[in-house]
């Protein structure tokens, strides 16, 4: 799945993928809980880059990749 250039507002996690092959890039995430993008046990290395997450929670994370990872960079967390 390719998830690109979207705006997510008010979801627990904008993307939560398990056992999938994903490319997630250029998305904007606001009002999420905990981690904005979660990828677990992808079939191929997961590529997650260029995403921006905005949260008032100082413990919030933009990305959590568990399993094979490819390009996982330039994901930005901005404090609200």
N, C-alpha and C positions, 0 to 999 in steps of 0.2 A: 504494500500500500504506500502511496505517496500522499503525504499530507503537507500541503504547501500554501503559504500566503493566506492564512485564515485568521479571523479574530474570534477568540473564545472568551466569554464573559460569564462568570458565575457557575462554573462547573467544579466538582470536586477535583478532577484532573481533566485537562483538555484532551489528552490522549492517554489511553491505558491499553497497551498492546501486549499480548502474550502469545508466544510461539508463532510470530508473524515476521515477515520480512518487511522492514519499514525504512522510508526516507522521510524525515520530518524536518522541514526547513521554512524559515521566514514567517513563522506564526507569532501572533501577539496574544498573550494570555493575561487576563485580569480576574480578580475576585475568585481565586482558586484556593483549595485547601491543601497545604502541605507541599506537594510536588506537582508541577504543572504537566510534565510529560514523563510517563512511566513505561519502560519497555523491559519485558522479562522473557528470557529464553528465546530470543529471535532465531529464526532458522538460518539466516545469513547475518553478517555483521550489520548492526543498526547504525544508520547515519542520521545524526540529530545535530543540526547546526543552524546558527543565525536566528534563533528564536528569542523573543523578549517576554519576560514575565514580570508583572507589576503586583506587588503585595505589600501590605503594612506589616506582615509577620516577618520579623527578622530571621526566623528559622526556616522560612520558605526556600524551596529549591526549584530550579528551573527543570532539571533533568535528572532522572535516575535510570541508568541502563544496567541491567543485570543480565549478563551473558555476553555473547560476542558483540564487540563494538567496532565500528569503522571510524568515520569522522564524527567526533563528538566535541565540538568547539564553538566558540563565539556565541554561546547562549548567555544572555544577559538578564540579571535580576535587577530590577529597579524598585527602590523603596517608595511606597506611596505616601 
